[in-house]
Amino acid sequence: MNQAPLLRVENLHVAFAGAQGTVHAVNDVSFDLYPGESLGIVGESGSGKSVTMQAVMGLVRCPPGRIGGGRAWFGGRDLLALPESELRRIRGRDIAMVFQDPMSALNPVLPVGLQLTEGVVEHGGVSPAEASRVAADMLGLVGIANPAERMRAYPHQFSGGQLQRVGIAMALVCRPSILIADEPTTALDVTIQAQIVELVARLQKQLGMAIIWISHDLNLVASFVDRVAVMYAGSIVETAPVRRLFERPAHPYTEGLLRSIPSLAGGRAPLVPIRGAPPNLLFPPRACPFAPRCDYQVPRCVAEKPPLEIVEGGHRSACWEWPRVRDEAPALAGSDAGFTGPAGNALLDVTDLEVRYPIRRGVLRRVVGAVRAVDGVSFQVMRGETLALVGESGCGKSTTGRAIMGLVPVDAGRIAFDGVDYAKPTPAQRQQRRRAMQMVFQNPYGALNPRMTVGRIVGEGLRAQKLGTRREQDARVAEVLDLVGLGPAFRSRYPFEMSGGQRQRVGIARALAASPSFIIADEPISALDVSIQAQVVNLLEELKTRLGLTYLFIGHDLSMVRHISDRVAVMYLGQIVELAATADLFAAPAHPYTLALLSAVPVPARGGGGATRVVLPGAPPDPSNPPPGCRFHPRCPRATAVCREVSPAPEEVGAPGQPHVVWCHHHGPGQHPPGPSGGMVMFAATRRR
């Protein structure tokens, strides 16, 4: 670029002092950000992405943090050398940040309007009345309905997607020249994620900002940023225009990240995770930090640290062997080799399942209504298959899994497992179900007792169900730990001494200990980095083949669902709206909600341009008062009068022998009958080049 950079970071070093020593979190990081540009910074957790930008913002506190060297030039001044009083004038006004968790970034005891206006009053020098008008205008700009009224609301009165919009409004209310977005969509559904990405891209054009987007999701940043900087072990190891990075990566770590990601067009070949683990930054490596995990390693890699040198144009790589990496195309997942479909009859048959949570109010806590979390759900899971249950947060998919496991009471319906109805089980049936079914939970740390060792955690179920002698239980614990790739040394460890991927393996080992035939996996990879996700998914697939398991896989990552499942059931507001074989559903979605979910998945446009995206406005209606007729009609572009009045019946649309069932009056790709309710927004997701 010919123009001068808006922000220039040079040779940044950041360290944190701890009880065990000093962690060198950022090591010699340099990059430029140009006016109006969008830069993605990607890498695994602990790579130094967030710490780099927190240092630039002056948010690294000493102690324990310490800026060990470097400069950050902005407006002719070094941000790292400015006193706190000067930085306060720059933060919010010139450089603003959107944080990953909007709830923790907002004060829960103050209305959002007050939190929005304080920045305007502080930096803009305007009256409170004028600040309120500016703040309300910004709330409207980020898509919050009735902004003047919502200014009086508190953070807990907003949904997750709305809270993130409030966080964006707070960052933009002073119209900064640089916006730093620190993983702002990690905890959001794919549809809400699409809304936030589209919103930020639109506001960037309207306000002329430069954006730094921090993420571990390469597909997400590839959908809208201009350049990507890949970080590993506190250093930038590759930087390039986004299209070039995806087409010809020149660093083995970047190649490894790309090979760990499943594709919507991919098949069932095993994903390729990055072996090993990042180095311990208490002892930063003096040579290439990626060498112990690298397939391209040569003697020079363990002797000297490679510089970030020019590959071509704006493409740089810190690798001695970058010509080999660039010229040897990565073997991305995509083949269906080795896949065998489900066999046998139905192991699980769920019929008209209903789960309701009572709403109580008043001093006497009288029941005044009910949340219809699961409302008439029916499906089968065939023996040996993986059925995926997908949908937005609050659609009832996790509650369905918990009801099948007996963790929440069932109000109506039938849960037949291997011929036995467990909807209203006897004590003996409960014991039998605990042996036959097990669950792997979403949060591997919250699901494990922090005061118990791994050995005791895995063997807890065996002891509770009195399965075998003490010696047999110990042998079984050792067997399942070995099965999930954890050696004997892990048996005496506590959960806090393990990584996220290792903790999830412990959760899987615990589920396998009693030799179940059916496992419910409730978003088991959503909290993990992409490479760790690949390891866990490969493990689940391997165990399914080796042990003859059947899975109910609950998730919202549709690219991973495409990779692991045989059939997919799509849920919306407590009901299933489409059920089909995975290949059929992804090739020809028949329900407009399924179409929106699929189009919202960030997919790199490797050949240039972009795909049409369907963005759903708002959130699903209140499940305690669902709309009449089709529950999706308030957000659907195909809705007509019949949709608002009559609940759709199931209809088969697939080929004979391949059932594809949809609950929609106007099903089918591309059908948009007259008289839409105006809910859905269409736009072409394109990137500037």
N, C-alpha and C positions, 0 to 999 in steps of 0.2 A: 504494500500500500504506500502511496506517495504522501499522504497526509500524516501529520504528527500523531503519535498515540495519545489517547485521552488519559490512560493510566499505564505506567511502566514500572514493573516490579523487577528488581535486579538482585540476584544472589541472596535471597531471603533465607534466613536460618531461624528456626523457633525450637526451643527446648523446654521441657517441663521437669522440674525436680520432684522426685518421689522417694519413698522409703527405700526402694531397691536400687536407686540410682537416677540418672538423668536420661529421660526419653527424648531423643532427637527427632521430633515429629516432622519438621520441615528442613530439608537439606538442599541449599543452593538452588532455590526456585527462581526462575526468571520468565517473564512473559509480558506481552504488550496487549492492550485493549484499545481499539480504535473507535472513534465516534460512530454511533449508530450500529456497531457490530454486536453480534451475539456469539459469545465464547462458551463452550461447554467444557467443564473440568470433570473428568470421570476417573473412576478407580474403585478398588475394593475399600471396605471400611478400614479405617486406620491408615490410609495412604497419605493423609495430610491435606485433603481437599478443603475441608471446612476450616481447619486451623490456619491455612494460608490466608483465606479471606478474612477471618477474624483478626489476624495480625494486621492486615491492611486497614481494617476498620478501627483498630485500636482497642479491640475487645479482649486481647490476651493480657491477663492481669499478672503482675509480679508481686509476690510469689503466687503460685508455683511456676507460672510461665515466664519466659525470658526471650526477648528478641536477641539472637546471638549475632546478627549482622544483616546487612542488606539495606536496600532503599526501595521506597514506593513513591514514585513521582506522580503528582496530580496537581495540575494548575501551577506548575513551576515550583512546588514545595514538596519536600520529603515528608510524607505522612508519618513515617516511623520516628521522625525527630521532633514532631510537633508536641507541645504541651497539651494536657488533657482539655484545657479550656478552648484551645483552637480546634481540636478534634471534635468537640461537642458542636461547634458551629458548622462543621463539614458533614458530620453524621446526620442523616435525615434530609438535610437540605441539598447536598451535592451527591452524596453516596448513601444509598439506603439498602436495607437487607430484609428479605422475606425468609423467615425461619421455617424449619421442617415441621415443628409442632405448633400450630397457631394457638392452641389453648394455653400452652405454657408461655407463649410470647405475649399474651394479653392478660391484663389484671382482671381476675374474676369478680372483684367487688366493685368495679367501676363500669358504667355504661360505655359502650364502644364509641359513642359520640364524643365523650370527654377525652378518651384516649386518642381519638383522631385529631381533635382540635388543639391539643397541647403542643403538638409539633408545629402547627401553623402559627400559633401565637408566639412560640419560642423563636422560630426562624423567619417568619414573615412579618412580624411587627404589626399585626393587624388586630382589630378589636375582637372580643369573643364572638360577637354576633356575625361578623364577617367570616371568622374562622369556621363557625358552624355551617355557614352557607357553602364555603369551599369544601368542607368535609362531606356534606350531604351530596354535593355534586360529584365528588370522587366516588362515594358509595354507589351512586347511580351509574357512574362510568364503568365500575367493575361488575355491574349486573345485579346489585341488591335491589329488590323491589321495595317501593315505599321508603326511600332512604331517609326522609325527614322523620318518619315514625320509628324506623329501625335504629336511629341514632340513640334512642332512649333505651334500647334493649341491652341486656347483659350477654357476655360471651356464651353462657350455657344455653341461651335461647336460640342459638344458631346451629345448623348442621355442620358437619366437618367441611364440606365444600364451601359453604357460606363463610365459615370462620377463616378459611384460607383466602377468600376474596376480601374479607375485612383486613387480614394481614397485608395483602397486596395494596389495598387502599391506604393503609397506614404508611406503607413504604413510599407510595407515590404522591401523597397529599401535598408534599412540597415540590413536586415535579423535579426529582433529582436527575442528574445527567448519567449516573450509573446505578443500575439495579442489580443487586446480588441475590439470587434465588438459591437458597440452600436446601436442596431436596424437598421442594414444597409440595410434591405430589406423591411422596412415598406411601403415606398412609391412606390414600384416597382410591376409590373405585376407578376402574378404567374409564367410565363415562364422565365422572367428575374430573378425572385427570385430563381428559380431552378438553373439557371446558376451560380448565385453568391454563393449559398450554395455549389454546386459541386466544384466551383473554390476554395473556402476557404478550403474545406475538402481535395482537392488534394494538395494545397500548404502546408497545415499542414504536410502532409506525406513527401512531398519533402524537406521541410525546417526544419522539426523536431520541430515545434513550439508547445507551449501550447496556448490554445484559451479560452477566456472568452466571451461567446456570450450572450448579453443582449437582452431580447425580452419579449413581452407580449403574444406571440403566442406559446403555448405549443406544438402544432402539429409540428411547424417548428423546435424547438430545439430537439424534440424527434426523428427527422429523422437522426440526426448525432452526438449529443453530448454524452459523457460518463456519466456525472453526472448532476443533476439539483439541484439548490438551489432556493427555493421559498421564495420571500420576501413579507412582508405585514407590512404596517405602520412603515417602517424604520427598520424592524428586519427580520432576517431569521427565518421562522417558520417551514421549513422542508427541508431536504436535503437527497438525495438518488441516487443510480444508476438509470439511466433514465427508464430502463425497469421495475424495481421494483416500481418506483414512479407511473407509469401508471397502473400497475396491482393491486397494493395494497397501495393507498395513506393512510397516517397515520395522516393527519391534515385536519380538515373540510374545511379550505380555499382552499387547493389543490383539494379536492374533489369537491368543488363548482366551481373552474375554469374548471375542466374536464367536469362537467355536463353542463357548459355553451356553450361548443363547439359542433357544429353539426358535424356529420360524413358523409362521402361520401356514406356510406352504410346505413345511418340512414333514418328514415321515417319522418312523419309529426307531431309527438307528440310535444307539446310545449317544448321549451328549458327551463332549470331550472336556472334562473339567481340567483346571490347571492343577497339576500335582503339587504336593507339598504345601507349605505355608509361607507367608511373608516373613522377612527376617525380624529378629528382636531388635527394636530401635534403641534399646539400652546400650547396644553395641553396634552402631551403624557400620555397615560393610564398607571397606576401603576399595573394593573392586566393584564389579557390576552387581547390584543388589538382587537381580533376578537370576543370576547364574545357577544357583542350586536347583531351580525349577525349570531350567531352560533346555529344550531339545537341540538347540543350535550351539551349545557351549563348546568353546575351544580354550586352550590353555591361557590365552591372553585375558579371557573373561574373568578368571579368578586372580589375576595379577594386577590389572589396571581398571579404573573406572572409566567407561567410555563417555566422551563429551556429547552434548546434544548438537550433532552436526547436520549440515544441510544434505537432504536426499535429493530434492528438486523443488524449485519454486519456494513456496511457503511450507514445505514438508521437511521436518527435522526428526531425527531419531537418535537416541542414546544407546547404540548397539554396535559392537564391532563387526557383527555379521549381517548388518541390515540389507546388503544386496541379496543374500540368500533368502532372508525372510520375505522380502518384497517379491522376489521372483518365483518363490514356491507357494502357489495358491493354497490357502488353508482348506482342509477337507471339512467343510461345514456339514452339520447334521442335515439329513434330508432323505436318506434311503429308507425304504420299508423292509430291507433285508432282515430276515430272521424273525419277523413278526408273525405270530399265530393268533388268530382271533379267539374269542371266548367259545367254550364248549359246554354242553350239558344243559340242564334245566335251570329254573330260577332258584337261586339260593335264598334270596330275600324278596318278599312280595309285600309291598306297602300299598294299602288300599284306603282311600278317603281319610287320610291322616289329618287330625286337627289338634293344634296346640294353642291354647289361649292363656294370656296373662291378665288377671283381673286388675282393673283400675279402681283404687280405693281413694276416697276423699272424706273430709270432715273429721271431727274429733273421734267419732265412733268407727272411722275407717270403713264406711259402707262401700260395697261394690256398686259402682255407677256405670261400669262398662267393661270392655275387654279389648286387649290388643290381639288381633287375629294373626299371630305370628306364622302359623301354618294352617292353611284353610282348604282342606279337601285335596291333599296331594296323593297321587297314586303313581307308582312305578315299580319295576322289577329290576333286580340285579342278578344277572345270569352267573352261574358257577364258573369261576375262572376269569371273569372279565373285570375291567375297570370302568365304572360309571362315574362320570364327572357331574357334579351339581354346581352350576355357576349362576351368577347374578350379582346385583349391587348389594352393598351392605344394607342390612335390614330387610332383605327379601325373604328370609326364613330358612336359608340353606343350612346354617350351623345349627339352628333349632331343630331342623329335621334330623340331622345326624345325632344330636343329643337325645332326641326322643327315641330313636332306634336303639341307642345304647342304654336307655332307661335313666338318663341323667336329668330329664325333665318329665313331668307327668303328661300322659296323653289324655286329651278330652274326648276324642272319638276316633274311630278308624281301627284298622287291623295292621299288625306288623308280624307277618308270618316269616319265620326264619327256619329253614330246613323242615318245614311242615308244622312248626309250633308257633302259636300266636303269643307274642310277648307284649301286646298292648296293655294288658292288665295281668302281669305275671304273679305267680305264687312265689313264696320264698325259695322253693327248690328250683323254679324256673329262672329266677334271678341269678342264682349261683351257676346254673347251666349256661346262661347267656354270657356271664363274665368270662367263662372259659372259651366260648365259641367266638365272641366278638371282643375286639379291643379298639382303642382310639388313640391316634397320634394328634396332639394338640398343636395349635398355631404358635404359641409362645413357648419355646423350649425351656426358657429359664423359669417362667411362672408356673410351668407344669411339673417342675422337679422340686423336691423338698431340699432347701439349701443346707439343712443341718444333717442330711444323710449322705453317705458316700454312694458312689455309683453302684457298687455291688449291692448295697442294701436297697437302693431304689429299684434296680432291676429285679431283685428277688422278692420284693414286697408282695406282689400278687401271688407268687407261689406260696409264701407263708400264710397269707390271708385265706387262700383256698385250700390249704393243707395238702398241697400236691407234692408227694414224695417225701423221702426222709431228708434230714439236714444235709447229708452228703450228696444226695441226688439233686437237691436244690442248688447247692454250690456248683455242682458240675453243669447244671443247666444254665446258670448265670454266666459261667465261663464260656459255654458254648454259644450263647446268643451274643455276647460281647464280641467274640471272634467273628460271628456271622455278620455283624454290622461294621467290622473293620476297626474295633477298639481292642487293643491288646491287654494282657494281664495288668500292666502298669496303671491302666485307667480305673481299675476296680476300687482302689483306695482313694481316688480323687473326689473332690467335692464339685458341684456344678460351677461355682464361680472360678474354678481353676481351668475351665475348658472354654473353647471357642463356641460360637453359636452353632456351627455345623456339627461339632462334636456333641454338644448338648442335644441336638435333634436326633443324633444317632442313639444316644442313651434313651430318648423317648421311644424310638422305634424298637430298641432292644427290650424295653419294658413291655411294650405291646406284644412282642413275639414270645415272651417268656413262657406263657401258658399254652403255647402251640395253638393259637386261634386259626380258624379258617377264613375269617372275615375281618377286615380292618377298615375303620373309618378314619381317613386322613383329613383333618380340618385345617385347611390352609397351612400345611406343614412347612412351606418354603417361603412364605411372604415376607418374613423378617430377615432373610438371608441374602448375602451377596450372590451375584449371578453365578460365579464359579462354584460356590458352596451349594447353591440350588442344584446345579448340574450333578454334583456328587450325590446329594440326597435323592434326587429323582432316579438316577442310575441305580442306586441302592434299592429303592422301592421296586423298580422293574426287575432287577436281578432276583430279589427275594420272592417276588410273585412267581417267577418261572421256577425257581428252585424248590419252593415250598408249596406251590399250588394254591396261592392265596387269591382271595377276591377282594377288590377295593371299592369303596365309595370315596371318591376324591372330591373334596369341597374346595373350590378356589375361585379367584377372579382374574388370574393371569391366563388369558385365553391362549397365548402362544404355548405355554407349558401344558395347558389342558389339551391342546391339539396334539402335543407330543406323547402324552402318557395315557390318554383315555381311548376306550373302544366305542363308547356311546356318551352322549352329552344330554343332560336335562337342564333347560334354562328356566330359572325361577324369577318371578316378579310379584312382589307384594303378597307373598304367602302361597302362590299358586304356580304350577308348572305351565309355561306357555308354549314350549316346543321341546320335542324329544326325538333324537335321531342318532344314527351312526355318525361318528365324528367326521369322517370324510364327507358324508352327505351334508351335514349341517354347515361345515365350513365352506363347502363348494356352492351350496344353494340354500342359504338361510331363508326360511319362509315367513317368519314373524318379524314385524318391523322392529321390535325390541332386540331380537337377536342380531339383526342387521346393524343396529346402532352399536351394540356391544362389540361386534367384530370390527366395525369401521373405526372405533375409538382406539383400537390397539395401535400404538406407535410402530410403524413399519418403515425402515429406511428405503427411500426411493433411489435405489442404486443406479438406475438408468437415467436419473434426472427427473425433474418435475415432481408431482405429488399425486396422491390418490384422493378421491372424494371422501370426505369424512362426514358422518352424521353425528351431530352433537345434540344430546338430550338436554333441554333446559331444566334447571331446578332439580328436585329430588322426588322420589316416589311419594304418593299421598300418605296421609296418616293411616297406619294400619288399624287403628281403633275405629276409624270411620271411612272404610274404603269406598271408592266411587261405585255407583251402580253400573250394571252392564259389564263391558270389558274394563278391567282395572287399569289398563294401559291407555285408555282413550284420551285422558287429559294431556298426554305428552305425545300423541301419535299423529302423524301427518295424514294417515289413511282413514281416520275416524269419521264415521257418518252417524246418522241418527240411530241406526240399529246398534252401533257400538256403544252408545250412551245408554241404551235401554235393555239390551239382551246380552247375557253372558254367553260367550261363544262355546260351542260344543267341540270336542276333539274331532279332527278330520285327518285321515291318512292322505299324504301327498307324495309318498315315496314310491319307488318301483316295487313290484311284487317280490316278496321275500326280503325286502329291506324297509321295514316300517319307519316312516318319517311322519310323526304326528304333530300337528300344530293346532293351537287354540286361537283362532283368528277368523273374523268374518271376511277379511280382505287379504288373505295370505298370498304369498308368491312374491318373487323378486320384481321390483320396479313398478308394482301396481300402486297408483296414487289416485283413487277415485275422487270425484269432485266433492267439495264440501269439507275440506280438512279443518281440524280444530286449530291448526296453526301452531302446534306445539314444537315441532322439530325444526332445527336450523341446519341448512346444508351449506357447506363451503368447501372450496378447494384448498387443501393444505399444501401450500407451495413454499419452497425455500428460495431465498435470494441467492444468486450466484454472481 
